[in-house]
């Protein structure tokens, strides 16, 4: 069974992939601009080895950018990104932060909206245009 994609579906998928990539590109850019500040933020949240974790986050985010732009390993990348975003939401904007700043609740909820998009993308894949076929899970038989 051939899976055809309309022009508007192709455009929507490509725009979504660009948005996912842009969000993680901005995040990794801020890390590379001031890794010390990122490490300080991680340390303030109570995590050990903050500089190491900051570099781990930067590498992960850079790999996610590549996956979203290329379509390679798209489904696993979207799932990993969803887990990562949930972790970030709870760690840096979770309930313990709400008493001191109610705006943190909004940031916390925004993470779940992003996760919903990532999970939807994981299920539907990178589309059939401008998408590498390497690492596709369960998409070859459709």
C-alpha positions as CSV (number, residue, x, y, z in Angstrom):
1,X,0.0,0.0,0.0
2,X,1.5,3.3,-1.1
3,X,1.3,6.2,1.4
4,X,0.8,9.4,-0.6
5,X,1.3,12.8,1.0
6,X,-0.5,16.0,-0.2
7,X,1.4,19.2,-0.7
8,X,-0.1,20.8,2.4
9,X,0.9,17.7,4.5
10,X,4.4,17.8,3.1
11,X,4.7,21.5,4.0
12,X,3.2,21.0,7.5
13,X,5.6,18.1,8.2
14,X,8.6,20.0,6.9
15,X,7.7,23.1,8.9
16,X,7.2,21.0,12.1
17,X,10.6,19.4,11.6
18,X,12.1,22.9,11.2
19,X,10.4,24.1,14.4
20,X,11.6,21.1,16.4
21,X,15.2,21.6,15.0
22,X,15.0,25.4,15.7
23,X,14.0,24.9,19.3
24,X,16.9,22.5,20.0
25,X,19.3,24.6,17.9
26,X,18.5,27.7,20.1
27,X,19.0,25.6,23.2
28,X,22.3,24.2,22.1
29,X,23.5,27.6,20.9
30,X,22.9,29.2,24.3
31,X,24.8,26.3,25.9
32,X,27.8,26.8,23.5
33,X,27.7,30.6,24.0
34,X,28.1,30.1,27.8
35,X,28.6,26.6,29.0
36,X,29.5,27.9,32.4
37,X,26.1,29.6,32.8
38,X,24.4,26.4,31.8
39,X,26.5,24.4,34.3
40,X,25.5,27.0,37.0
41,X,21.8,26.6,36.2
42,X,22.2,22.8,36.4
43,X,24.1,23.1,39.7
44,X,21.4,25.4,41.1
45,X,18.8,22.7,40.4
46,X,20.9,20.3,42.6
47,X,22.5,18.1,40.0
48,X,26.0,16.8,40.5
49,X,28.7,17.2,37.8
50,X,27.0,20.2,36.2
51,X,29.7,21.0,33.6
52,X,29.7,17.4,32.4
53,X,25.9,17.3,32.3
54,X,25.8,20.6,30.4
55,X,28.1,19.1,27.7
56,X,26.0,16.0,27.6
57,X,22.9,18.1,27.1
58,X,24.6,20.1,24.3
59,X,25.7,17.0,22.5
60,X,22.2,15.5,22.8
61,X,20.6,18.7,21.5
62,X,23.0,18.9,18.6
63,X,22.2,15.3,17.6
64,X,18.5,16.1,17.8
65,X,18.9,19.0,15.5
66,X,20.6,16.8,13.0
67,X,17.9,14.1,13.3
68,X,15.0,16.5,12.9
69,X,16.6,18.3,9.9
70,X,17.7,15.1,8.1
71,X,14.9,12.8,9.1
72,X,17.5,10.2,10.0
73,X,16.5,8.2,13.1
74,X,13.5,10.5,13.4
75,X,11.2,8.3,15.5
76,X,13.8,7.4,18.1
77,X,15.0,11.0,18.2
78,X,11.5,12.3,18.7
79,X,10.9,9.8,21.6
80,X,14.2,10.6,23.2
81,X,13.5,14.4,22.8
82,X,10.0,13.9,24.4
83,X,11.6,12.1,27.4
84,X,14.3,14.8,27.7
85,X,11.7,17.6,27.5
86,X,9.6,16.0,30.3
87,X,12.8,15.6,32.4
88,X,13.6,19.3,31.8
89,X,10.1,20.4,32.7
90,X,10.0,18.6,36.0
91,X,13.7,19.4,36.9
92,X,13.7,23.1,36.1
93,X,10.1,24.2,36.2
94,X,8.3,21.6,38.3
95,X,6.0,22.0,41.3
96,X,8.9,22.9,43.6
97,X,9.4,26.1,41.6
98,X,5.8,27.3,41.5
99,X,5.6,28.8,44.9
100,X,8.5,31.2,44.2
101,X,7.3,32.1,40.7
102,X,3.9,31.3,39.3
103,X,5.2,31.9,35.8
104,X,7.2,28.6,36.2
105,X,3.8,26.8,36.0
106,X,3.3,28.2,32.5
107,X,6.8,27.0,31.5
108,X,6.1,23.6,33.0
109,X,2.8,23.2,31.0
110,X,4.5,24.4,27.8
111,X,6.9,21.4,28.1
112,X,3.9,19.1,27.8
113,X,2.6,20.8,24.7
114,X,6.0,20.3,23.1
115,X,6.0,16.7,24.2
116,X,2.6,16.1,22.6
117,X,4.0,17.4,19.3
118,X,7.1,15.2,19.6
119,X,5.1,12.1,20.3
120,X,2.8,12.8,17.4
121,X,5.8,13.3,15.2
122,X,7.3,10.0,16.5
123,X,4.2,8.1,15.5
124,X,3.9,9.7,12.0
125,X,7.5,10.0,11.1
126,X,9.5,12.6,9.1
127,X,7.3,12.5,6.0
128,X,8.4,11.3,2.6
129,X,10.2,14.5,1.4
130,X,13.7,15.5,2.4
131,X,13.9,12.7,4.9
132,X,16.7,10.2,5.2
133,X,15.5,6.6,5.3
134,X,18.2,5.4,7.8
135,X,16.9,4.6,11.2
136,X,13.2,4.5,10.3
137,X,11.2,2.3,12.6
138,X,8.3,0.4,11.1
139,X,7.9,2.8,8.2
140,X,9.2,0.5,5.4
141,X,6.1,-1.8,5.4
142,X,3.5,0.9,5.0
